[in-house]
Amino acid sequence: MQLTTILAALAAAASVSAHFSVTTPPSRGLDELIEDQAPCGGFNTPSTTRTTFGQSSNVTIRLADTNSNVYVKIGYGANPTSFATTLGSTFYAKKGVYNLPFSLSAVPASNNGQPATIQISINGSHGALYQCSDVTLSL
Ligand SMILES: [Cu+2]
């Protein structure tokens, strides 16, 4: 078997074991092999396009790890590296597609119209994993 074939087989195997993905708002990027790298699953550069994000927005994930605590956090500014404010947290025993509950009540009104990053992290059957979605706040 050629090396490229082996690598392709390994990549296919890795994607089958996908831990979790964020479908809404769109993720900055997903690579299951480095999804354990905080704070954004190995993607440290913000998206060039941002999604408008408010209290009526959805945070939707596809969860493939069981027994997972799932956290929604926020960092302020164009490229935050700290996500100190928790907007919501929920435990899910099973795999599935979930709309995560969250509240923006703790977000200062001065952030309206400003860039921010939503960090979605899980701690489940494969440990702690991270994703980030870059948004513009509409409070
Ligand atoms: Cu996993």
Residues whose N, C-alpha, C, O or C-beta is under 5 A from the ligand:
A	BS01	CU	S17 A18 H19 D65 H126
